[in-house]
Amino acid sequence: MLTIRNEQMDVLADASFEPWLLDHARCFFAAECAELGPDGTLTFVREMVQRARRYGLRGGPEISSYLDLAFTFGRDFESDAWAAALVAEADGHWSEFTIDALYEAAMEELDPQAGLGVEDDAADQVK
């Protein structure tokens, strides 16, 4: 029987996921991608995917949300005041809950009037 390790599965998943993430980035963060250039954008996306995985994020939506936060707030957004407490609470082991909480805090940071309870459709409009 053939056994495929998690690391191998990640490589296989990346083969189709990376082009999708690049298209996503170019669509929602066109100015940032233009500034980075094609090689810089690819490098940034790959770096953010690796970071997201180090935090324990595995699913496409969670990694995509992490990438969105990095494009919006910068590659070290985790150290920003609005994110620091949530990152400390997660203690390096993020989950879907952590990325959702960070996304909610980011929405509040971008629009303090929005408050809590932002629906997914509203979050998509910020991208």
HELIX and SHEET records of a PDB file:
HELIX    1   1 ASN A    6  PHE A   28  1                                  23    
HELIX    2   2 ALA A   30  ARG A   54  1                                  25    
HELIX    3   3 GLY A   60  PHE A   73  1                                  14    
HELIX    4   4 PHE A   77  SER A   79  5                                   3    
HELIX    5   5 ALA A   81  ALA A   90  1                                  10    
HELIX    6   6 GLU A   96  LEU A  110  1                                  15    
HELIX    7   7 ASP A  120  VAL A  126  1                                   7    
END                                                                             
